[in-house]
């Protein structure tokens, strides 16, 4: 497993998204390019900042303290991931 893929799979929401699109595309997660993985990371990050997404509600703290802490952690990890691999 490449470093970028190992890092991506360590971020819950990005890992879930990559696994879902791989199933939808009838591919393996390992089939995606680094650029495609970074693109998905940026999309996942945007969901934490856009109204109408459950992740945004979590990030605003609307779904309890535990979900808020999880969302803050995901945003932090996604930002670091994008900075490192973009």
Secondary structure, DSSP 8 states (H G I E B T S, - for coil): --HHHHHHHTSHHHHHHHHHHHHHTT--GGGS-HHHHHHHHHHHHHHHHSTTSHHHHHHHTTT-HHHHHHHHHHHHHHHHHHHHH-
